């Protein structure tokens, strides 16, 4: 899954790393640049919002910074636990 955040350059409040979860920042200082504002207009998101994109490319959720705890709880419930990484075979 991918989580994209519209932001102004800060990564405060970023969800903790999880296996199979990719976090991308959208904005002038992000790794995804939406220069024409298409993404922002299409999904009605504001700076600081988080967008959960399912593996099939569909938007699963849009949450505000204030709802980030609920997003983290959801990710835990679906098995994407923070800080749990498989050990590499030696």
C-alpha positions in Angstrom: 0.0 0.0 0.0 1.0 3.6 -0.5 0.4 6.5 1.8 0.8 9.9 0.2 0.7 13.1 2.1 0.3 16.6 0.8 2.7 18.7 2.7 4.8 21.8 2.9 8.1 20.1 3.4 7.7 18.7 6.9 7.5 15.0 7.8 6.2 15.5 11.3 3.5 13.0 12.1 4.6 10.5 9.4 3.2 7.0 10.0 5.9 4.7 11.3 7.6 2.4 8.8 5.8 -0.9 8.0 6.6 -3.7 5.7 4.8 -3.3 2.3 3.8 0.3 3.1 5.4 3.0 0.9 5.1 6.6 2.1 5.4 9.3 -0.5 5.1 13.1 0.0 3.2 15.1 -2.6 4.2 18.7 -3.0 7.0 21.0 -4.1 9.5 19.4 -1.7 8.0 15.9 -2.0 8.9 12.9 -4.1 5.7 13.3 -6.1 5.2 16.7 -7.6 1.7 17.8 -8.5 2.6 21.1 -10.2 -0.7 21.5 -11.9 -2.8 20.5 -8.8 -4.6 17.6 -10.6 -4.1 15.2 -7.6 -5.3 17.8 -5.1 -8.4 18.8 -7.1 -9.3 15.2 -8.0 -9.3 14.0 -4.4 -10.2 17.2 -2.6 -7.2 17.0 -0.3 -5.6 19.8 1.6 -2.0 20.2 2.8 -1.4 17.9 5.7 -3.9 15.3 4.5 -3.0 11.6 4.1 -4.2 9.4 1.2 -4.1 5.6 1.5 -3.7 4.0 -1.9 -4.5 0.3 -2.1 -2.2 -2.1 -4.0 -4.8 -2.1 -6.9 -4.4 1.7 -7.3 -7.7 2.7 -5.7 -7.9 5.3 -3.0 -8.8 3.5 0.2 -9.0 6.5 2.5 -8.3 10.2 2.8 -7.6 11.4 6.4 -6.6 14.7 7.9 -3.5 15.1 10.1 -5.9 15.0 13.1 -7.2 11.6 12.0 -3.7 10.0 11.6 -4.1 7.9 14.8 -7.2 6.3 13.2 -5.2 5.5 10.1 -2.4 4.0 12.2 -5.0 1.9 14.1 -6.5 0.7 10.8 -3.1 -0.3 9.4 -2.4 -2.3 12.6 -5.8 -4.1 12.2 -5.1 -5.1 8.6 -1.8 -6.6 9.6 0.6 -3.8 8.7 2.2 -3.5 12.1 4.7 -0.8 12.8 8.3 -1.8 13.3 7.7 -5.5 12.4 10.1 -6.5 9.7 10.9 -10.1 8.6 14.4 -11.2 9.4 16.7 -11.7 6.4 18.0 -15.1 5.7 21.7 -15.4 6.3 
